[in-house]
Amino acid sequence: MSHNKDIALDQALDLFWTKGYASTSLKDLERATGMHPGSLYAAFGSKAKLYCLSLERYAKRLNILRAELQAKAASPLDGLADFIAIAHPLSDADAPLPVCYLVKATLETSQGNQAIEDKLSELLTQNDATFASVFQEAIDTGTLPTNKDATKLARQLSADLAGLCFYALREEDAEVIKEMVTDLANRIRHAH
């Protein structure tokens, strides 16, 4: 049951990421997961709860990928740049859409669902904190000057990534996005 629930959550994640919360019907979820409505509700509680769980799962996956790349990198900034250039959905050919699921979810309406709004706020705040910790490590190790503000750098990176995601939603030429992502990764790698 747990394994099936994990598979169903992955399938729901891909569906929500592609179609969005409001455009995903219960029938869509049934088809994607292979679960009947009663089973879906028994396993996940509600569509909104399933959506929140999919957002958490997505954020956890990205954090694992970032941490793995960070551990292999020569410096904190190299790890962050590698994450952007290799693992971020903007550069991941296997992503359901070439945009961050959290950004896309933020751009969509949650139809006044406070639980969804709270979950998105929590995950985006955690994301900023993760970026800030990487920038702080770069400051602490001398990769960045001590007069830099890790929190400010993290907010700017989040804004840059969100802007790229917004642009990617309307840009039809994948090479343009790839070049922009590479430029951002290089700015992070060579920030001083």
Secondary structure, 3 states (H helix, E strand, C coil): CHHHHHHHHHHHHHHHHHHCCCCCCHHHHHHHHCCCHHHHHHHHCCHHHHHHHHHHHHHHHHHHHHHHHHHHCCCHHHHHHHHHHHHCCCCCCCCCCCCCHHHHHHHCCCCCCHHHHHHHHHHHHHHHHHHHHHHHHHHHCCCCCCCCCHHHHHHHHHHHHHHHHHHHHHCCCHHHHHHHHHHHHHHHHCCC
